[in-house]
Amino acid sequence: MGHIKYASDVGAPVEVAFNYTDNHLFVPDWMFGIVDFVPTGESDRGLGAVFATSARLALWRPNPTCEITEYRRNAVIGYTLRGRLSGTLTLRFDPLGYGRSVLTSEAEYGPPRGPVGRLGAGLVDAAVESALRRTESRLRREIEEFHGTDLVGRIA
């Protein structure tokens, strides 16, 4: 099983960073490759919420389901993708000081299957590492932009 972890500081308090990340409407803006993220059950946030997703990764267009499998308000959100594209993205939020927080992004994914998959394992690791880095970078930038706006999205 592959495991990649990044940490970075965010120019927003934990509550703002968590609230932005917890809103399913913003997920396609920051999660690499995800173009649709629609709730399929009664809940659209919190532990057990399930989403239908559409991904666009070069020529491949998988439609995995996503479930929130770890959730502690203002602390952690864990997204688990299931389907041909599978793995877990866990986002942890820790206070860093006045108006700042630490975002720790962790990805876990299964090893490629089959003889061809095993031969390309290095390429898979590199692709996942790049995707996580882009996701973390976009999420950090989006949180900081969100923090600079009021509740209806206008610049404060």
PLY file of the C-alpha trace (Angstrom):
ply
format ascii 1.0
element vertex 156
property float x
property float y
property float z
element edge 155
property int vertex1
property int vertex2
end_header
0.00 0.00 0.00
1.32 3.42 -0.95
1.39 6.28 1.53
2.25 9.94 0.89
2.06 12.82 3.34
2.48 16.61 3.02
2.07 19.41 5.54
1.82 23.14 4.90
0.72 26.26 6.69
-2.46 28.03 5.64
-3.22 31.72 6.07
-6.61 31.08 7.70
-7.83 29.86 11.09
-8.68 26.16 11.53
-12.43 26.87 11.60
-12.33 28.66 8.22
-10.10 26.03 6.62
-12.28 23.19 7.89
-15.57 24.86 6.88
-14.30 25.45 3.35
-13.10 21.85 3.00
-16.30 20.45 4.54
-18.51 22.10 1.89
-19.04 19.56 -0.91
-19.78 22.33 -3.43
-16.12 23.41 -3.34
-14.53 19.94 -3.69
-14.19 20.07 -7.53
-12.35 23.40 -7.13
-9.50 21.85 -5.15
-9.44 18.03 -5.45
-7.22 17.07 -8.37
-9.09 15.36 -11.22
-12.58 15.62 -9.67
-15.11 17.45 -11.85
-18.40 16.48 -10.10
-19.06 15.79 -6.42
-22.75 15.23 -5.70
-24.29 13.82 -2.49
-26.21 10.57 -3.03
-27.72 10.16 0.43
-29.58 12.31 2.89
-26.44 13.84 4.37
-24.05 16.11 2.49
-21.44 16.33 5.25
-20.13 14.44 8.21
-19.23 10.83 8.85
-20.93 8.44 6.43
-21.89 11.01 3.79
-21.63 9.44 0.32
-21.01 11.25 -2.96
-21.13 10.35 -6.64
-18.04 11.69 -8.34
-16.79 12.13 -11.87
-13.07 12.28 -12.45
-11.08 13.39 -15.46
-7.54 12.06 -15.56
-6.09 12.54 -19.06
-8.14 10.16 -21.27
-9.47 8.11 -18.35
-12.92 9.08 -17.00
-13.67 6.97 -13.90
-16.80 7.52 -11.76
-15.86 6.39 -8.26
-18.03 6.84 -5.21
-16.64 8.80 -2.29
-17.51 8.37 1.37
-16.44 10.44 4.34
-14.91 7.79 6.60
-13.23 10.00 9.18
-14.71 13.21 10.54
-13.98 15.35 13.58
-15.23 18.94 13.36
-12.36 21.43 12.95
-9.82 18.60 13.13
-9.96 15.95 10.35
-11.87 14.86 7.24
-11.13 11.53 5.55
-12.41 10.91 2.01
-12.39 7.32 0.73
-12.73 6.76 -3.03
-14.15 3.41 -4.13
-14.23 1.98 -7.63
-11.54 1.61 -10.28
-9.98 4.75 -8.82
-9.61 4.03 -5.11
-7.74 5.28 -2.09
-8.07 7.51 0.93
-7.34 11.23 1.29
-7.14 12.43 4.89
-6.94 16.13 5.68
-5.92 17.22 9.19
-6.24 20.76 10.50
-4.16 22.05 13.43
-3.88 25.60 14.84
-0.59 27.34 14.13
-1.14 30.69 15.80
-3.37 33.68 15.34
-5.19 33.35 12.01
-3.06 30.47 10.72
-3.33 26.71 10.63
-1.43 23.63 9.49
-2.97 21.48 6.77
-1.64 17.92 6.68
-2.64 15.92 3.60
-2.20 12.14 3.54
-2.98 9.78 0.67
-3.13 6.00 0.95
-3.71 3.81 -2.07
-3.46 0.17 -3.04
-0.63 -1.16 -5.17
-1.25 -1.60 -8.90
-2.57 -5.05 -9.80
-1.42 -7.47 -12.45
1.98 -7.89 -14.09
1.73 -4.67 -16.10
0.58 -2.77 -13.01
3.52 -4.04 -10.98
5.91 -2.96 -13.73
4.40 0.54 -13.69
4.26 0.87 -9.89
6.88 3.63 -9.93
4.81 5.64 -12.40
1.71 5.20 -10.23
3.60 6.40 -7.15
4.86 9.46 -9.02
1.37 10.24 -10.37
-0.25 9.97 -6.93
2.47 12.11 -5.37
1.95 14.79 -8.03
-1.85 14.65 -7.64
-1.60 15.01 -3.84
0.81 17.92 -4.15
-1.55 19.68 -6.60
-4.57 18.96 -4.38
-2.81 20.33 -1.30
-1.58 23.42 -3.15
-4.99 24.21 -4.68
-6.79 23.60 -1.38
-4.43 25.91 0.48
-4.86 28.65 -2.14
-8.67 28.25 -2.21
-8.92 28.37 1.61
-6.85 31.56 1.72
-9.01 33.17 -0.98
-12.17 32.05 0.85
-10.83 33.55 4.08
-10.50 36.91 2.32
-14.20 36.99 1.43
-17.39 37.47 3.41
-20.15 34.85 3.69
-21.58 35.45 0.22
-18.23 35.31 -1.53
-17.57 39.01 -2.04
-14.21 40.50 -1.22
-14.45 41.91 2.31
0 1
1 2
2 3
3 4
4 5
5 6
6 7
7 8
8 9
9 10
10 11
11 12
12 13
13 14
14 15
15 16
16 17
17 18
18 19
19 20
20 21
21 22
22 23
23 24
24 25
25 26
26 27
27 28
28 29
29 30
30 31
31 32
32 33
33 34
34 35
35 36
36 37
37 38
38 39
39 40
40 41
41 42
42 43
43 44
44 45
45 46
46 47
47 48
48 49
49 50
50 51
51 52
52 53
53 54
54 55
55 56
56 57
57 58
58 59
59 60
60 61
61 62
62 63
63 64
64 65
65 66
66 67
67 68
68 69
69 70
70 71
71 72
72 73
73 74
74 75
75 76
76 77
77 78
78 79
79 80
80 81
81 82
82 83
83 84
84 85
85 86
86 87
87 88
88 89
89 90
90 91
91 92
92 93
93 94
94 95
95 96
96 97
97 98
98 99
99 100
100 101
101 102
102 103
103 104
104 105
105 106
106 107
107 108
108 109
109 110
110 111
111 112
112 113
113 114
114 115
115 116
116 117
117 118
118 119
119 120
120 121
121 122
122 123
123 124
124 125
125 126
126 127
127 128
128 129
129 130
130 131
131 132
132 133
133 134
134 135
135 136
136 137
137 138
138 139
139 140
140 141
141 142
142 143
143 144
144 145
145 146
146 147
147 148
148 149
149 150
150 151
151 152
152 153
153 154
154 155
